[in-house]
């Protein structure tokens, strides 16, 4: 015997369609006292999405599709006049989505992605600009030197950290407290000296805490940075070696070309030069 169809099934679908597909399934489940899993199953079996799309298609007039409005009773747009309030000048002078002024440096942090303009260089930078050798081999050699210095700094920091594997930090807590002090006082009537209690305030050490932190994490970070620096250094060395090999191959190819030219044209060319020289001597 087939199981009777639940009346809540059609109610759930109707609620979802009337909301334009915006109502959450858990809200429908709570309103109908049905499990959310069951609502999700009904949505898949009854193909709610297809019915929603067909309703939108039926409302199409020519080539223009009518947009579904907000749910019934929605007051989110009450009092909305569209645009800024009268007299609002927040966007006054805004060129419209073009960011800050030309050559704005407000977002500059580390300078890694900074755009450098030639006419904005400092005087010492302008002097250095013409002195920089931009040949690839020279630049690679300079980078290799800098990486070697950086590698030495990492090793030095590791050595200093290994010299003492613990850091001892002492924290002292002081509080403002009242205390009673006795001050000697001579009575003007009797002439006797008595001790008069006086309440004073002062700072008093109430707690001393000693923290011992391990330097192992700092050492590991320095060693990790050292490995990365050495990897960069190795890549630069390989580039230098590759560039030098290419230059050597080019030099050998030029020498071979000169030899081949000499074999083919060398003696004739030399004879012509000698004749020209002799001719010049005769005319002289």
HELIX and SHEET records of a PDB file:
HELIX    1   1 UNK A    7  UNK A   18  1                                  12    
HELIX    2   2 UNK A   25  UNK A   32  1                                   8    
HELIX    3   3 UNK A   36  UNK A   45  1                                  10    
HELIX    4   4 UNK A   48  UNK A   58  1                                  11    
HELIX    5   5 UNK A  118  UNK A  120  5                                   3    
HELIX    6   6 UNK A  123  UNK A  129  1                                   7    
HELIX    7   7 UNK A  136  UNK A  163  1                                  28    
HELIX    8   8 UNK A  216  UNK A  261  1                                  46    
HELIX    9   9 UNK A  262  UNK A  266  3                                   5    
HELIX   10  10 UNK A  267  UNK A  283  1                                  17    
SHEET    1   A 2 UNK A 166  UNK A 186  0                                        
SHEET    2   A 2 UNK A 193  UNK A 214 -1                                        
END                                                                             
